[in-house]
Amino acid sequence: MKHIGFNKPYLTGKEGHYIYQAVLSCKISGDGVFTKKCHEFFEKRFNFKKVLLTTSCTDALEMAAILLDIKPGDEVIVPAYTFVSTVNAFVLRGAKIVFADSSKENPNIDVAKLESLITPNTRAIVPVHYAGVACDMDAIAAIAKKHNLYVVEDAAQGIDSYYKGRPLGSLGEMAAFSFHETKNIISGEGGMLTINDEKFIARAEIIREKGTNRSAFFRGEIDKYGWVDIGSSFLPSDIIAAFLFAQAEELDSIQKKRKAIWQLYHDQLKEIESKGKIKLPFIPEYATNNAHMFYIVCKNLDERTKLIEHLKQVNVQAVFHYLSLHKSPFYASRYHGPDLPMTDYYADSLLRLPMYFELTAEDVQRVTGAINAFYKNR
Ligand SMILES: *Cc1c(COP(=O)(O)O)cnc(C)c1O
């Protein structure tokens, strides 16, 4: 029986060709021809005011934390059910982390409880669009406006997904995307920062270029460049951008295929959902589905562990996701906040099924067949 892994990076076929072009051009450091093509592509397609490719989403988040001048004592609200990078970026600046719980409907931040987390020291809210499904951004924006807070979207999983028709990544002051090989479009490692508030653009270019105004120099706006701010090397080689551009050009066909796979899963599992045996992804009216992920929510940890084992028997790799960050080895002793029951619930019960471009209808059938058999007598 063929092994069905959790993820398989998809190659469009043009990556090698574009990389070869980048290599031949002998301009393979950052901000070369392919980086510019990528910037233009994403700015045009999604109406982002400014796009800057980065070496990862992690780096884009670190840039955001620097740009917002987050300082020791500042408080930043982040979900506890997320990847470490969402939080690390602000921990690195000395911020006090205020963990928010997930909602009952899906792992996104529970906006009903958000306002109770705000203090005079709160500076920013960092919503994570889990599985590419938008958080309730109007509610978040209203709270941010009322308390004068910044919003940084962790849109790592959110490419080509929308909130009330507006692209994820265009809703906060800035947003971070990932092109890690587990995401919808990839460059191995890679990411981008999108900036929607003009006042951050000039400084973002500087921070990304080791604290120098080299970008302005190359545009001929100044006649020499130097050290003007803090910064680091956040820009990827043009070889990475060449790979990414090949993927970006195929975004529509990639999305079409992923959505078809997602729908198969949904159709084949909705019966056991209607019987109350599992929960399927909840996509609110205001959000779209970009088919980044297909997950189910089991009753509890024990049932999920048994299901993972059951799927392994038919050579299918299903994987759980985040562990509660407030209980992590690094953070547990620092955490003095309330229990976060929904975070723990998703940490214990959420299970991600194989999801990638080359997954066939037969593959999906094998996965859902095994899941349906598992729940037959439960
Ligand atoms: C993948 C991911 C990241 C990290 O992306 P990298 O590009 O690997 O740094 C951050 N946040 C979320 C929610 C992610 O899914």
The ligand as an ORCA input file, in Angstrom:
! r2SCAN-3c Opt
* xyz 0 1
  C       4.603     28.457      8.991
  C       4.210     29.438     10.037
  C       5.118     30.387     10.570
  C       6.577     30.359     10.261
  O       6.908     30.474      8.937
  P       8.446     30.375      8.496
  O       8.422     30.871      7.089
  O       8.813     28.927      8.611
  O       9.246     31.228      9.393
  C       4.639     31.329     11.454
  N       3.353     31.362     11.836
  C       2.456     30.465     11.374
  C       1.034     30.574     11.823
  C       2.858     29.469     10.475
  O       1.970     28.576     10.031
*
